[in-house]
Amino acid sequence: MKIHNQEKVTMQKGFTLIELMVVIVIIGILSALAIPKMFGISTKAKAAEAPGVIANWETLESAYAQETGAGGLPAAIGFNVPGAAAPGAASGSSKWFAFVATATSLTATVVAPGFGGSGNTGCVTGNTFRSDYTAAQDVSSHAASAGTCRNNTPNF
């Protein structure tokens, strides 16, 4: 009678090297697609600050002009320029823009270098957003510099 050596067969659980490599490649591809889009969204959010501030100024300027018949300086219309040293000051700076207000216009200029990228997607130092208000017609006209920052605010 022969006695067979009984070897213990153990089942190993886990992933093979090939499976792990496939997962790493998939994660790499997804991140290569997602990261550039994430930076574009960040740039759009930063660029959206200027049109929002300008819209607020236009509303206050319009209300003041309807009451008085003329445009008013920030202190007169109750507008606080972002980052201004004092309420009603005519200029101030936020993290991304420098704002200058007069009785008939508000200009926002990009001041942060490296504002969200390069090429056709980023905002470049010196790009501007401007709103000019005409009290006689109670209308505002918008202008944005030809810079790349305008691409991030299509409704301005």
Protein Blocks (a to p, Z undefined) as FASTA:
>chain_A
ZZdddddddddedddfklmmmmmmmmmmmmmmmmmmmmmmmmmmmmmmmmmmmmmmmmmm
mmmmmmnopacdfklnopacehiabghiabdcdfkbccdddfkbccdddfbghihiahjl
bccehiacdddddfklopacddddfbfklmmmmmZZ
